[in-house]
Amino acid sequence: MLVSAKEMLTKAKAGKYAVGQFNINNLEWTKAILLTAQELKSPVILGVSEGAGKYMCGYKTIVGMVNGMLEELNITVPVALHLDHGSYEGAKACIEAGFSSVMFDGSHYPIEENIAKTTELVKICEEKGLSLEAEVGSIGGEEDGVVGAGECADPDECKAIADLGITMLAAGIGNIHGKYPENWAGLSFETLDAIQQKTGEMPLVLHGGTGIPSDMIKKAISLGVAKINVNTECQLSFAAATREYIEAGKDQSGKGFDPRKLLAPGFEAIKATVKEKMELFGSVNKAE
């Protein structure tokens, strides 16, 4: 059964570890992430962007697939199904479809409008027992065509949004979606520390987890980050394994063209990437 992310993130923040949000793109992705979480006894958050939602035929299809897998694969660790970077309409559609958690990204609105829309969603999520993530300040890089420059959020604005009753807060601290450029300046721990001082117990979210050095990840967790989003890294490892299989000509021998065979190395590569991240984030054996 899907659960809200509230309890897993409250535990993570108190225990100084982080739960990974791994974005899903299809059946292989979902199955690989769920099986790895179960094997490692780790709580997990499945992230779905609005673009991936369209690609997978809509939110009801995704809810059906995930709920089916939880049952058929006997998944007993806590799993949240979460809308990533949702619009106001997208958040409402996911709540309707049966997601257990949503993110409303109002970071591109003026702060007053971000507060107003977040307030409305807080009410709806509270009534239904869902977790809600909000965002302050533009997180850099590209996410479904939206580009930012690795900016840093204003700690006072973070406090204003955190005080509305949300579950978790994403705030820009110099992080970027996608691959990090050569001249990236690194995370601003100063900003993160200032945000945590103003938001207290609130679990903080680090977007753009791909390519941030391990020591920076660990430091971010020590400063209150309890949820880290990973997407690009799984895509890169899936693509590399698939390329290797095809370049070795394996798709042309026997029934190597069968998608179950063709996609198997990529599936294993996702599992390996997720395992590596869960170990780094410290969430292994935290679902016991």
C-alpha positions in Angstrom: 0.0 0.0 0.0 1.3 3.4 -0.9 2.0 5.7 2.1 2.6 9.4 2.5 6.2 10.5 2.7 5.7 12.2 6.0 6.7 9.5 8.4 9.7 8.2 6.4 11.1 11.8 6.1 10.5 12.7 9.7 12.4 9.6 10.7 15.2 10.3 8.2 15.7 13.9 9.4 15.8 12.7 13.0 18.2 9.9 12.1 20.5 12.0 10.0 20.0 10.0 6.8 18.0 10.7 3.6 15.4 8.8 1.6 16.0 8.7 -2.2 13.3 9.9 -4.6 14.0 7.9 -7.8 12.0 9.1 -10.8 10.2 6.5 -12.8 9.8 6.4 -16.6 8.3 3.0 -17.4 7.8 -0.5 -16.0 11.5 -1.4 -16.0 12.3 1.7 -13.9 9.5 1.1 -11.4 10.3 -2.6 -10.9 14.0 -2.1 -10.6 13.6 0.6 -7.9 11.0 -1.3 -5.9 13.0 -4.5 -5.9 16.1 -2.7 -4.8 14.3 -0.9 -2.0 12.9 -4.3 -0.8 16.3 -6.0 -1.0 18.0 -3.3 1.0 15.1 -2.7 3.4 15.0 0.9 2.5 12.0 3.3 2.3 11.7 4.8 -1.1 9.9 7.6 -3.0 8.9 7.0 -6.6 9.0 10.4 -8.4 6.9 11.2 -11.5 7.3 14.4 -13.5 4.4 15.8 -15.4 6.3 14.9 -18.7 6.8 11.3 -17.5 3.1 11.2 -16.5 2.1 12.0 -20.0 4.6 9.6 -21.5 3.2 6.7 -19.3 -0.4 7.4 -20.5 -1.5 9.5 -17.4 -1.6 9.4 -13.7 -4.2 6.6 -13.3 -2.1 4.3 -15.4 0.9 4.9 -13.1 -1.1 4.4 -9.9 -2.5 1.1 -11.3 1.0 -0.1 -12.3 2.6 0.9 -9.0 -0.2 -0.6 -6.8 -0.1 -3.8 -8.9 3.6 -4.1 -8.4 3.5 -3.5 -4.6 1.1 -6.5 -4.4 2.6 -8.8 -6.9 6.2 -8.3 -5.9 5.3 -8.4 -2.2 6.8 -5.0 -1.4 6.7 -4.4 2.4 9.0 -1.4 2.7 7.3 2.1 2.8 6.7 3.4 -0.7 5.4 6.9 -1.6 4.3 7.8 -5.1 5.1 11.4 -5.6 4.5 14.1 -8.3 7.8 15.8 -9.0 7.7 19.6 -9.9 4.0 19.7 -10.2 1.9 22.6 -11.4 -1.1 23.5 -9.3 -3.4 21.6 -11.8 -1.0 18.7 -12.0 -1.0 18.4 -8.2 -4.8 18.3 -8.1 -4.9 15.7 -10.9 -2.4 13.4 -9.0 -4.4 13.7 -5.8 -7.5 12.7 -7.7 -5.7 9.7 -9.4 -4.4 8.2 -6.1 -0.9 9.5 -5.6 0.2 9.4 -1.9 2.4 12.6 -2.2 2.6 15.6 -4.4 5.0 18.5 -5.0 3.7 21.9 -6.0 6.5 23.9 -7.6 5.4 27.5 -7.2 9.0 28.8 -7.2 8.5 30.7 -10.4 5.5 32.7 -9.0 5.9 35.8 -6.9 6.2 34.6 -3.2 2.6 35.8 -2.4 1.1 33.6 -5.1 3.3 30.7 -4.2 2.0 31.0 -0.6 -1.6 31.3 -1.7 -1.6 28.2 -3.9 0.5 26.2 -1.5 -2.0 27.1 1.3 -4.9 25.7 -0.7 -3.0 22.4 -1.4 -2.0 22.1 2.3 -5.7 21.9 3.1 -6.5 19.3 0.5 -3.5 17.1 1.4 -4.2 17.3 5.1 -7.8 16.1 4.6 -6.6 13.2 2.5 -3.5 12.3 4.6 -1.0 13.0 1.7 2.4 14.6 2.0 3.1 17.9 0.2 6.4 19.3 -1.0 6.8 22.9 -1.9 9.7 24.8 -3.5 11.3 28.2 -2.9 13.8 29.8 -5.2 14.8 28.5 -8.6 16.7 25.3 -8.7 19.1 25.3 -11.6 19.3 23.2 -14.7 16.6 21.8 -16.9 13.4 20.1 -15.7 10.9 19.5 -18.5 12.1 22.5 -20.4 12.4 24.9 -17.5 16.0 26.2 -17.1 17.5 27.9 -14.0 21.0 28.8 -13.0 21.7 27.1 -9.7 20.3 30.0 -7.7 19.9 30.1 -3.9 16.7 30.5 -2.1 15.9 33.3 0.5 15.8 31.7 4.0 13.0 34.1 5.0 10.9 33.0 2.1 11.6 29.4 3.0 10.3 30.0 6.5 7.1 31.6 5.1 6.4 28.6 3.0 7.5 26.0 5.7 5.1 27.6 8.2 2.1 26.9 6.0 2.0 23.3 7.1 3.8 21.5 4.2 5.6 18.2 4.8 8.9 19.0 3.1 10.7 21.9 1.5 12.8 22.1 -1.6 15.1 25.1 -1.7 17.7 26.1 -4.1 21.2 25.9 -2.7 23.2 26.1 -5.9 22.0 22.6 -7.1 21.2 22.0 -10.7 19.0 19.4 -12.6 20.8 17.2 -15.1 24.6 17.0 -15.6 26.7 19.6 -13.7 28.8 22.0 -15.8 32.6 22.0 -15.4 32.5 25.5 -13.7 29.8 24.6 -11.1 30.5 26.3 -7.9 29.2 23.6 -5.6 26.4 23.6 -3.0 26.0 26.6 -0.8 26.1 25.1 2.7 25.8 28.6 4.1 22.4 28.9 2.5 21.4 25.4 3.6 22.4 26.1 7.2 20.5 29.4 7.3 17.4 27.7 5.9 17.5 24.9 8.4 17.9 27.4 11.3 14.7 29.1 10.2 12.7 26.0 9.3 13.7 23.7 12.2 12.3 20.2 12.1 11.2 20.5 8.5 12.7 17.8 6.2 14.6 19.6 3.4 14.8 18.3 -0.2 17.8 18.3 -2.5 16.9 18.3 -6.1 19.4 17.5 -8.8 21.1 14.7 -6.9 23.0 13.4 -9.9 26.7 14.3 -10.0 26.9 16.0 -6.6 30.1 14.6 -4.9 29.5 12.1 -2.1 31.1 14.3 0.6 28.8 17.2 -0.4 25.8 14.8 -0.2 26.8 13.7 3.3 27.3 17.2 4.5 23.9 18.3 3.1 22.3 15.4 5.0 24.0 16.5 8.2 22.5 20.0 7.6 18.9 18.8 7.4 18.4 17.3 3.9 16.1 14.2 4.3 15.1 13.6 0.7 17.4 13.5 -2.3 16.1 13.3 -5.9 17.8 11.1 -8.5 16.8 10.9 -12.1 19.5 11.6 -14.6 21.9 9.1 -13.1 19.5 6.2 -13.6 18.9 7.3 -17.2 22.6 7.5 -17.9 23.4 4.1 -16.4 20.4 2.5 -18.3 21.5 4.1 -21.6 25.1 3.0 -21.1 24.1 -0.7 -20.4 21.7 -0.7 -23.4 24.4 0.8 -25.7 26.9 -1.9 -24.6 24.4 -4.7 -25.3 23.7 -3.4 -28.8 27.3 -2.5 -29.6 28.3 -6.1 -28.7 25.7 -7.3 -31.2 23.7 -9.2 -28.6 20.4 -8.1 -30.0 21.3 -9.9 -33.3 22.1 -13.3 -31.8 19.3 -15.8 -31.0 16.3 -14.0 -29.5 18.5 -11.1 -28.3 16.0 -8.6 -29.8 13.3 -9.7 -27.4 12.6 -6.6 -25.2 12.9 -8.7 -22.1 16.5 -9.6 -23.1 17.3 -6.2 -24.7 16.2 -4.2 -21.7 17.6 -6.6 -19.0 21.1 -5.0 -18.7 19.6 -1.5 -18.4 17.3 -2.8 -15.7 20.2 -4.3 -13.8 22.1 -1.0 -14.2 19.2 1.0 -12.6 19.2 -1.5 -9.7 23.0 -1.0 -9.2 22.6 2.8 -9.3 19.7 2.9 -6.9 21.7 0.6 -4.5 24.7 2.8 -4.6 22.5 5.9 -3.8 20.6 4.2 -1.0 23.9 3.2 0.6 25.3 6.8 0.2 22.1 8.3 1.6 22.1 6.0 4.6 18.6 4.6 4.1 19.6 0.9 4.0 17.8 -1.2 6.7 15.8 1.8 7.9 12.5 0.2 6.9 12.8 -2.6 9.5 
